[in-house]
Amino acid sequence: MMDTSENMFWGDINDISRFTENTQANKVKKARRTSAILLAAIQLMENFIKGIKHMNAYDAASTIISDANWIQKSTIDNFYDNTNKRITIELGNIYYIDYGKTFCGELSYFHYGLCIGKRDGKILIVPMRSGHDVFDKAYHPTNNPMGNRKYRQALTQEGFAKNSVLLINDTKYISAGRIDKKSNMINNETLESIQLQVFQVEFPNLFMDFNNVKKNNEKLVKQICDQKELIIKLKNETNRCHQLLNNVKEK
């Protein structure tokens, strides 16, 4: 991230905080006619370049491309990947995503992510990373059932391009404009397992209620099946008794 040891000034930027208030006056005011905002923009660019100089190439390039993507795509509705193909969203598909600038603890810039849902034009994504530091302790339903459920091992035999880690606790809705390119797809069984894990981690109390209802429903279904079998047995026994009674009457 940016090294702020070099002398940076923020006065002009701090001065425009009043324009962030959600008022009609601020919404109709043109930025190009507001000197304070233009001065703040110049100050931001100066600080931005100072910060970029202190980054490694990976962080610097990711920052620049992410900002450029936002400028180019933030106001459009139809999105295309880096090969100019229309982006289509499918559940179970893995995408290369620009997560953009984030705060401490959040996954930032370019990483893969798994689509586990979509709603009203937004995509529910579980971010992914190599996860060498957490892979061994990450949960997996068969490989590591006692693992930490905030993470999930993503394995090549399940359809992932390489062994990695799904950051279950970082699941978020994003815009399709953040997608850089489409990757491979996982099978439906694995997708459903991951969806349930997200449900469990994000809403543990609801998941517990859901499981209790599910178990109770399974118990009731079994009782219904047992009752149906008993009814059939009783009907057969009744028919047998009727037959015996008819035989006695005939004698």
Rosetta blueprint (number, residue, H / E / L):
1 M L
2 M L
3 D L
4 T L
5 S L
6 E L
7 N L
8 M L
9 F L
10 W L
11 G H
12 D H
13 I H
14 N H
15 D L
16 I L
17 S H
18 R H
19 F H
20 T H
21 E L
22 N L
23 T L
24 Q H
25 A H
26 N H
27 K H
28 V H
29 K L
30 K L
31 A H
32 R H
33 R H
34 T L
35 S H
36 A H
37 I H
38 L H
39 L H
40 A H
41 A H
42 I H
43 Q H
44 L H
45 M H
46 E H
47 N H
48 F H
49 I H
50 K H
51 G H
52 I H
53 K H
54 H L
55 M L
56 N L
57 A H
58 Y H
59 D H
60 A H
61 A H
62 S H
63 T H
64 I H
65 I H
66 S H
67 D H
68 A H
69 N H
70 W H
71 I H
72 Q H
73 K H
74 S L
75 T L
76 I L
77 D L
78 N L
79 F L
80 Y E
81 D L
82 N L
83 T L
84 N L
85 K L
86 R E
87 I L
88 T L
89 I L
90 E L
91 L L
92 G L
93 N E
94 I E
95 Y E
96 Y E
97 I E
98 D E
99 Y L
100 G L
101 K L
102 T L
103 F L
104 C L
105 G L
106 E L
107 L L
108 S L
109 Y L
110 F E
111 H E
112 Y E
113 G E
114 L E
115 C E
116 I E
117 G E
118 K E
119 R E
120 D L
121 G L
122 K E
123 I E
124 L E
125 I E
126 V E
127 P E
128 M E
129 R E
130 S L
131 G L
132 H L
133 D L
134 V L
135 F H
136 D H
137 K H
138 A E
139 Y E
140 H E
141 P L
142 T L
143 N L
144 N E
145 P L
146 M L
147 G L
148 N E
149 R E
150 K E
151 Y E
152 R E
153 Q E
154 A E
155 L L
156 T H
157 Q H
158 E H
159 G L
160 F L
161 A L
162 K L
163 N L
164 S E
165 V E
166 L E
167 L E
168 I H
169 N H
170 D H
171 T L
172 K E
173 Y E
174 I E
175 S E
176 A H
177 G H
178 R H
179 I E
180 D E
181 K E
182 K E
183 S E
184 N E
185 M E
186 I L
187 N L
188 N H
189 E H
190 T H
191 L H
192 E H
193 S H
194 I H
195 Q H
196 L H
197 Q H
198 V H
199 F H
200 Q H
201 V H
202 E H
203 F L
204 P H
205 N H
206 L H
207 F H
208 M H
209 D H
210 F H
211 N H
212 N H
213 V H
214 K H
215 K H
216 N H
217 N H
218 E H
219 K H
220 L H
221 V H
222 K H
223 Q H
224 I H
225 C H
226 D H
227 Q H
228 K H
229 E H
230 L H
231 I H
232 I H
233 K H
234 L H
235 K H
236 N H
237 E H
238 T H
239 N H
240 R H
241 C H
242 H H
243 Q H
244 L H
245 L H
246 N H
247 N H
248 V H
249 K H
250 E H
251 K L
